[in-house]
Amino acid sequence: MSLTSARLTLRVPEECDIDWITAELQDPEIQRNTTVPSPYARRDAEQFVASTRERGDNTTFVVTITATGGPAGVISLHQRPKHAPSIGYWIGKSVRGQGIATEAVIRICRWGFEDLDLPIITWMARVGNDASRAVALKAGFQMEGILRLRVTSQGRLRDCWPDRSSLKSSPRTPGRGPLHAQGRAGMLPPPHATDLTDEEHDA
């Protein structure tokens, strides 16, 4: 399974991604802003790829540049029992600042709303993770405050920013979120280096 946008292809993780994931997740910024293991070893990447294949839920994707096929990051749409659907992502250091994360977030949210019929999508990041917050806001997410000592990163409890997406039926500001592609007007609040979630490989 794959999802495409103007510049990107989102595909399921494969064994050929293990070395690349291992290398990218040595980045101190990703380790600081996510819940990935720190230090991060190759076996962690092996377990991550294996777990996505075992679940068979096809909701975790490697973000690739369509023109080159090169990997740029990872994005997930998590659906867990008794939890609202949530997104998490990270983008490799060498390709940050090009709007890749925002484009990937908009695409996966559109998929969640249009194809999976999700009523809401949420996002969360460690307080201070300004890059992730900027991506979420550009994608249409709305800030809802601060949760104190909500997430664990590098062995410490940390405050986080919770954002949420509006219901599909809620009004939205044109161009602020995935549903604008359907011609609807209104606001979309929403997602391993920009986001922090409860999942091991979200950034």
C-alpha positions in Angstrom: 0.0 0.0 0.0 1.2 3.5 -0.7 -0.1 7.1 -0.6 1.1 9.9 -3.0 1.1 13.7 -2.9 2.6 16.3 -5.1 6.2 15.4 -4.2 6.0 12.4 -1.9 5.2 8.7 -1.8 4.4 7.2 1.5 5.0 3.4 1.6 5.2 0.7 4.2 8.6 0.1 5.8 10.8 -2.6 4.4 14.0 -4.4 5.5 16.0 -2.3 3.1 15.1 0.7 5.4 16.8 -0.7 8.5 20.3 0.8 8.0 18.9 4.1 7.0 16.5 4.3 10.0 19.4 3.3 12.3 21.6 6.1 10.9 18.9 8.8 11.0 17.9 8.0 14.6 21.4 8.7 15.9 20.3 12.4 15.5 20.3 13.9 19.1 17.3 16.1 18.1 15.2 13.1 17.2 16.1 11.2 20.3 15.4 14.3 22.5 12.0 15.0 20.9 10.7 11.5 20.5 10.3 8.3 22.5 12.7 6.2 20.4 15.3 4.2 22.4 18.4 6.2 23.3 21.0 5.1 22.4 19.4 3.7 19.2 20.8 0.4 17.9 20.3 -1.5 14.7 18.2 -4.1 16.5 15.8 -1.3 17.4 15.2 -0.5 13.7 14.9 -4.2 13.0 12.2 -4.6 15.7 10.4 -1.5 14.4 10.2 -2.7 10.8 9.2 -6.2 12.0 6.5 -4.9 14.2 4.9 -2.8 11.5 4.8 -5.8 9.2 3.5 -8.1 12.0 0.6 -5.7 12.8 -0.3 -5.6 9.2 -2.3 -2.4 9.8 -0.6 -0.4 7.1 -0.7 2.8 9.1 3.1 3.4 9.4 4.9 4.7 6.3 8.3 5.6 5.1 8.1 9.1 3.5 10.0 9.1 0.2 10.8 11.7 -2.4 8.9 10.5 -5.5 11.4 12.0 -8.0 14.4 10.1 -6.5 12.9 7.3 -4.4 15.1 8.4 -1.5 13.7 8.1 2.0 13.1 11.3 4.0 11.3 10.2 7.2 8.7 8.1 8.9 5.0 9.0 9.6 2.4 7.0 11.4 -1.4 7.2 12.0 -2.0 5.3 15.2 -5.3 3.7 16.0 -5.3 2.2 19.5 -8.3 0.9 21.5 -9.9 3.6 23.8 -7.6 6.3 22.3 -8.4 8.9 19.6 -6.4 8.3 16.4 -3.1 10.2 16.5 -0.2 11.0 14.2 3.5 11.0 14.8 6.5 11.6 12.5 10.1 12.4 12.1 12.1 13.8 9.1 15.8 13.3 8.4 18.1 16.2 9.2 19.4 16.5 5.6 15.9 17.2 4.1 14.3 19.4 6.8 13.1 22.8 6.0 11.6 21.8 2.6 8.0 21.4 3.7 8.2 17.6 3.5 6.8 17.0 7.0 3.8 19.3 6.4 3.0 17.7 3.0 3.2 14.2 4.6 1.0 15.2 7.5 -1.7 16.7 5.2 -1.7 13.6 3.0 -2.0 11.1 5.9 -4.7 13.1 7.5 -6.7 13.3 4.3 -6.3 9.5 4.0 -7.5 9.1 7.6 -10.6 11.3 7.1 -11.5 10.3 3.6 -10.6 6.6 3.4 -10.6 5.4 7.0 -13.6 7.6 7.9 -12.0 8.8 11.1 -13.9 11.4 13.1 -10.9 13.1 14.6 -7.0 12.9 14.5 -4.8 14.1 17.3 -1.1 15.2 17.6 1.2 15.7 20.6 4.7 17.0 21.0 7.1 17.7 23.8 7.0 21.4 24.9 9.9 23.1 23.2 9.7 21.0 20.1 8.9 24.1 18.0 9.6 22.5 14.6 6.9 19.9 15.2 4.5 22.5 16.4 5.1 24.6 13.4 4.4 21.6 11.1 1.2 20.8 12.9 -0.1 24.4 12.8 0.7 24.7 9.0 -1.3 21.5 8.5 -4.3 23.0 10.3 -3.9 21.7 13.9 -5.2 23.8 16.7 -3.4 24.3 20.0 -5.3 23.1 23.1 -2.9 23.9 26.0 -0.2 22.1 27.9 -0.3 18.6 29.5 2.1 18.5 32.5 4.5 15.5 32.7 2.5 13.6 30.1 5.2 11.8 28.1 8.5 10.0 28.8 11.5 10.9 26.7 15.1 9.8 27.5 14.0 8.5 30.8 12.3 11.7 32.0 8.7 12.8 32.2 8.1 15.9 30.2 5.3 18.4 29.5 3.8 18.2 26.1 1.6 20.2 23.7 -1.7 18.5 22.7 -3.3 19.5 19.5 -6.4 17.9 18.0 -8.1 17.8 14.7 -11.6 19.0 14.3 -14.4 16.6 13.5 -14.8 16.0 9.8 -18.1 17.9 10.0 -16.6 20.9 11.8 -16.1 24.1 9.8 -12.6 24.7 8.6 -10.5 27.6 7.2 -9.8 27.1 3.5 -6.3 25.8 2.9 -5.6 25.0 6.5 -6.0 21.2 6.4 -6.4 18.0 4.4 -10.2 18.4 3.9 -9.7 21.5 1.9 -8.9 19.2 -1.0 -12.6 18.1 -0.9 -13.7 21.7 -1.4 -14.9 22.1 2.2 -14.2 25.3 4.1 -13.1 25.4 7.7 -10.4 24.4 10.2 -8.4 21.3 10.8 -6.5 21.0 14.1 -4.3 17.5 13.7 1.0 14.4 13.8 10.1 9.2 13.8 12.8 14.8 14.3 9.6 16.7 14.6 6.9 15.0 16.7 6.6 13.3 20.1 3.9 10.8 20.7 3.4 7.7 22.9 4.8 5.5 20.2 8.4 4.4 20.1 9.2 5.6 16.6 7.4 8.9 16.5 9.3 12.1 16.5 
